Amino acid sequence: VQLQASGGGLVQTGGSLRLSCIASSRIYSSYVMGWFRQAPGKEREFVAFLRWSTGRTNVADSVKGRVTISKANADTVYLQMSSLKPEDTAVYYCAAGLHTSTTARDFTNWGQGTQVTVSS
């Protein structure tokens, strides 16, 4: 499956953004959909995942309470972010895999990323 992330942009501290990840085909129930982010000079960091079949989610401690991952429809997953901070600035990637993992290497399909910039 091919993935396309969108919805990034420039926002002020405390603002909100909703990122979308659209798959090239229906997301099958076996998939786990994830969001990761990568800031300049840093490693790719887990943000959240959602197991498509059960709806189970996991959110990183660094964004817990500010981020929600959810299904939009059969081929789209959202990442709703609020109370954004400058340290949330990064390229955000959506990914698909078969395991409920917080490790990037466990996800096999990746979108191209969307830039989120939070100004102070």
Backbone as CSV, one residue per row, in Angstrom:
resi,resn,N_x,N_y,N_z,CA_x,CA_y,CA_z,C_x,C_y,C_z
1,VAL,0.846,-1.184,0.000,0.000,0.000,0.000,0.889,1.244,0.000
2,GLN,0.495,2.219,-0.798,1.212,3.494,-0.793,0.476,4.477,0.094
3,LEU,1.260,5.316,0.761,0.686,6.248,1.729,1.054,7.676,1.373
4,GLN,0.132,8.577,1.614,0.396,9.992,1.375,-0.067,10.790,2.580
5,ALA,0.873,11.470,3.204,0.577,12.305,4.365,0.376,13.747,3.941
6,SER,-0.514,14.419,4.622,-0.769,15.834,4.334,-1.301,16.510,5.584
7,GLY,-1.421,17.830,5.525,-2.016,18.575,6.617,-1.044,19.352,7.470
8,GLY,0.241,19.203,7.197,1.221,19.954,7.959,1.172,21.432,7.625
9,GLY,1.926,22.201,8.392,1.973,23.623,8.140,2.649,24.351,9.272
10,LEU,2.532,25.660,9.229,3.105,26.528,10.262,1.989,26.945,11.209
11,VAL,2.221,26.752,12.497,1.220,27.073,13.501,1.914,27.676,14.708
12,GLN,1.212,28.516,15.434,1.776,29.110,16.631,1.683,28.158,17.815
13,THR,2.517,28.397,18.800,2.460,27.608,20.029,1.034,27.622,20.582
14,GLY,0.568,26.433,20.955,-0.785,26.294,21.453,-1.819,25.986,20.399
15,GLY,-1.425,26.037,19.149,-2.344,25.780,18.052,-2.586,24.312,17.815
16,SER,-3.391,24.042,16.797,-3.777,22.672,16.468,-3.587,22.404,14.987
17,LEU,-3.371,21.143,14.670,-3.306,20.691,13.287,-3.891,19.290,13.220
18,ARG,-4.476,18.966,12.090,-4.896,17.600,11.835,-4.162,17.091,10.604
19,LEU,-3.374,16.062,10.820,-2.666,15.424,9.710,-3.507,14.270,9.183
20,SER,-3.431,14.077,7.880,-4.144,12.977,7.238,-3.158,12.061,6.537
21,CYS,-3.450,10.805,6.539,-2.671,9.812,5.801,-3.650,9.016,4.961
22,ILE,-3.510,9.148,3.655,-4.411,8.461,2.741,-3.666,7.315,2.083
23,ALA,-4.265,6.138,2.147,-3.683,4.953,1.538,-4.187,4.789,0.113
24,SER,-3.378,4.130,-0.707,-3.734,3.938,-2.107,-4.847,2.920,-2.296
25,SER,-5.137,2.152,-1.241,-6.228,1.199,-1.277,-6.805,1.075,0.132
26,ARG,-7.880,0.341,0.218,-8.480,0.148,1.542,-7.452,-0.398,2.516
27,ILE,-7.467,0.137,3.724,-6.547,-0.344,4.761,-7.125,-1.628,5.334
28,TYR,-6.398,-2.707,5.177,-6.879,-4.006,5.631,-6.788,-4.124,7.144
29,SER,-7.623,-4.984,7.665,-7.734,-5.102,9.121,-6.446,-5.594,9.765
30,SER,-5.588,-6.233,8.997,-4.337,-6.732,9.557,-3.309,-5.631,9.798
31,TYR,-3.565,-4.458,9.242,-2.581,-3.391,9.335,-2.589,-2.670,10.683
32,VAL,-1.412,-2.195,11.035,-1.237,-1.228,12.106,-0.767,0.061,11.441
33,MET,-1.471,1.137,11.677,-1.118,2.423,11.085,-0.403,3.266,12.136
34,GLY,0.722,3.817,11.745,1.512,4.569,12.693,1.868,5.955,12.197
35,TRP,2.184,6.796,13.141,2.747,8.114,12.844,4.080,8.234,13.582
36,PHE,5.065,8.717,12.855,6.378,8.996,13.418,6.758,10.419,13.039
37,ARG,7.764,10.949,13.706,8.249,12.283,13.352,9.765,12.306,13.444
38,GLN,10.336,13.214,12.684,11.789,13.359,12.687,12.152,14.826,12.609
39,ALA,12.807,15.290,13.643,13.304,16.655,13.686,14.717,16.684,13.120
40,PRO,15.176,17.833,12.643,16.525,17.924,12.073,17.578,17.456,13.071
41,GLY,18.442,16.576,12.608,19.531,16.091,13.435,19.141,15.046,14.453
42,LYS,17.875,14.632,14.426,17.411,13.640,15.397,16.914,12.389,14.687
43,GLU,16.812,11.319,15.436,16.300,10.075,14.882,14.776,10.135,14.772
44,ARG,14.260,9.272,13.928,12.811,9.180,13.761,12.197,8.680,15.068
45,GLU,11.128,9.352,15.474,10.540,9.118,16.793,9.083,8.682,16.653
46,PHE,8.704,7.674,17.413,7.325,7.214,17.432,6.403,8.280,18.006
47,VAL,5.226,8.417,17.378,4.206,9.336,17.878,2.959,8.566,18.319
48,ALA,2.427,7.741,17.434,1.203,7.007,17.765,0.989,5.877,16.773
49,PHE,0.260,4.861,17.216,-0.204,3.841,16.272,-1.642,3.464,16.567
50,LEU,-2.263,2.873,15.562,-3.644,2.390,15.668,-3.742,1.040,14.966
51,ARG,-4.214,0.036,15.693,-4.438,-1.275,15.076,-5.812,-1.223,14.409
52,TRP,-5.810,-1.438,13.100,-7.023,-1.207,12.321,-8.171,-2.120,12.730
53,SER,-7.840,-3.354,13.077,-8.901,-4.325,13.352,-9.615,-4.062,14.668
54,THR,-8.885,-3.609,15.667,-9.470,-3.469,16.999,-9.667,-2.019,17.428
55,GLY,-8.985,-1.129,16.746,-9.039,0.270,17.154,-8.109,0.603,18.302
56,ARG,-7.336,-0.375,18.722,-6.396,-0.121,19.817,-5.381,0.923,19.402
57,THR,-5.117,1.846,20.297,-4.149,2.898,20.015,-3.063,2.944,21.087
58,ASN,-1.960,3.539,20.698,-0.873,3.811,21.635,-0.282,5.154,21.239
59,VAL,-0.041,5.994,22.209,0.475,7.333,21.956,1.723,7.540,22.797
60,ALA,2.739,8.137,22.214,3.991,8.385,22.921,3.766,9.302,24.115
61,ASP,4.541,9.072,25.142,4.412,9.888,26.358,4.633,11.371,26.073
62,SER,5.514,11.655,25.114,5.864,13.040,24.817,4.689,13.846,24.259
63,VAL,3.694,13.164,23.736,2.538,13.855,23.148,1.215,13.417,23.761
64,LYS,1.267,12.569,24.747,0.039,12.047,25.350,-0.806,13.184,25.908
65,GLY,-2.097,13.091,25.635,-3.013,14.141,26.060,-3.147,15.272,25.061
66,ARG,-2.274,15.288,24.073,-2.304,16.348,23.053,-2.523,15.790,21.659
67,VAL,-2.412,14.480,21.524,-2.480,13.855,20.201,-3.484,12.707,20.228
68,THR,-4.260,12.610,19.158,-5.201,11.501,18.998,-5.046,10.934,17.598
69,ILE,-4.956,9.623,17.511,-4.932,8.945,16.222,-6.284,8.271,16.024
70,SER,-6.819,8.386,14.829,-8.158,7.838,14.612,-8.371,7.472,13.145
71,LYS,-9.375,6.629,12.930,-9.779,6.291,11.576,-10.695,7.390,11.036
72,ALA,-10.446,7.793,9.797,-11.350,8.726,9.143,-12.354,7.956,8.293
73,ASN,-11.840,7.037,7.519,-12.670,6.149,6.702,-11.823,4.941,6.326
74,ALA,-12.251,4.203,5.327,-11.596,2.920,5.027,-10.162,3.061,4.551
75,ASP,-9.757,4.244,4.095,-8.402,4.380,3.574,-7.647,5.564,4.158
76,THR,-8.141,6.129,5.243,-7.535,7.339,5.788,-7.440,7.272,7.307
77,VAL,-6.275,7.689,7.802,-6.078,7.779,9.244,-5.669,9.212,9.578
78,TYR,-6.187,9.725,10.677,-5.898,11.074,11.128,-4.922,11.069,12.292
79,LEU,-4.196,12.166,12.414,-3.452,12.470,13.627,-3.856,13.885,14.021
80,GLN,-4.670,13.985,15.058,-5.124,15.275,15.549,-4.177,15.736,16.638
81,MET,-3.598,16.911,16.442,-2.625,17.433,17.403,-3.120,18.784,17.926
82,SER,-3.015,18.965,19.222,-3.437,20.221,19.837,-2.386,20.656,20.854
83,SER,-2.541,21.874,21.346,-1.587,22.437,22.310,-0.159,22.242,21.825
84,LEU,0.063,22.558,20.569,1.368,22.304,19.958,2.455,23.169,20.571
85,LYS,3.650,22.589,20.629,4.810,23.243,21.216,5.920,23.330,20.166
86,PRO,6.858,24.245,20.335,7.972,24.322,19.375,8.719,22.995,19.227
87,GLU,8.797,22.227,20.286,9.502,20.938,20.207,8.740,19.888,19.400
88,ASP,7.524,20.197,19.003,6.785,19.302,18.108,7.162,19.519,16.642
89,THR,7.985,20.519,16.379,8.421,20.798,15.019,9.213,19.622,14.458
90,ALA,8.757,19.105,13.325,9.386,17.936,12.717,8.675,17.631,11.405
91,VAL,9.270,16.715,10.653,8.556,16.105,9.534,7.803,14.908,10.097
92,TYR,6.519,14.854,9.825,5.667,13.780,10.322,5.407,12.783,9.202
93,TYR,5.631,11.514,9.512,5.471,10.438,8.545,4.376,9.485,9.000
94,CYS,3.564,9.044,8.064,2.661,7.943,8.375,3.259,6.653,7.828
95,ALA,2.895,5.564,8.450,3.473,4.281,8.102,2.464,3.178,8.338
96,ALA,2.688,2.070,7.666,1.841,0.894,7.840,2.709,-0.323,8.113
97,GLY,2.244,-1.156,9.005,2.966,-2.386,9.312,1.987,-3.433,9.810
98,LEU,2.538,-4.521,10.296,1.700,-5.628,10.757,1.829,-5.875,12.256
99,HIS,2.618,-5.015,12.928,2.854,-5.236,14.355,2.578,-3.968,15.139
100,THR,2.033,-4.136,16.336,1.827,-2.996,17.221,3.166,-2.661,17.860
101,SER,3.907,-1.845,17.160,5.273,-1.529,17.559,5.472,-0.024,17.623
102,THR,6.415,0.382,18.455,6.802,1.790,18.509,8.137,2.010,17.807
103,THR,8.596,0.991,17.093,9.890,1.034,16.421,9.688,1.206,14.922
104,ALA,10.361,2.176,14.358,10.166,2.498,12.950,10.469,1.319,12.031
105,ARG,11.464,0.527,12.372,11.852,-0.566,11.466,10.784,-1.643,11.358
106,ASP,9.821,-1.641,12.264,8.740,-2.632,12.198,7.623,-2.220,11.250
107,PHE,7.729,-1.035,10.693,6.736,-0.553,9.733,7.342,-0.629,8.338
108,THR,6.608,-1.209,7.400,7.170,-1.532,6.095,6.814,-0.531,5.005
109,ASN,5.732,0.177,5.164,5.290,1.124,4.139,5.267,2.529,4.745
110,TRP,5.817,3.476,3.997,5.960,4.831,4.513,5.446,5.851,3.511
111,GLY,4.839,6.895,4.048,4.495,8.033,3.232,5.678,8.987,3.129
112,GLN,5.484,10.075,2.397,6.596,10.969,2.095,6.853,11.990,3.193
113,GLY,5.978,12.146,4.140,6.176,13.084,5.227,5.534,14.429,4.962
114,THR,5.137,15.072,6.042,4.562,16.416,5.959,5.166,17.258,7.080
115,GLN,5.603,18.464,6.741,6.318,19.318,7.688,5.348,20.007,8.633
116,VAL,5.655,19.915,9.911,4.933,20.664,10.935,5.932,21.597,11.607
117,THR,5.627,22.872,11.609,6.491,23.863,12.239,5.665,24.650,13.245
118,VAL,6.131,24.657,14.489,5.437,25.364,15.557,6.309,26.536,15.979
119,SER,5.794,27.719,15.808,6.558,28.913,16.156,6.284,29.317,17.602
120,SER,7.312,29.886,18.215,7.184,30.281,19.628,6.702,31.710,19.757
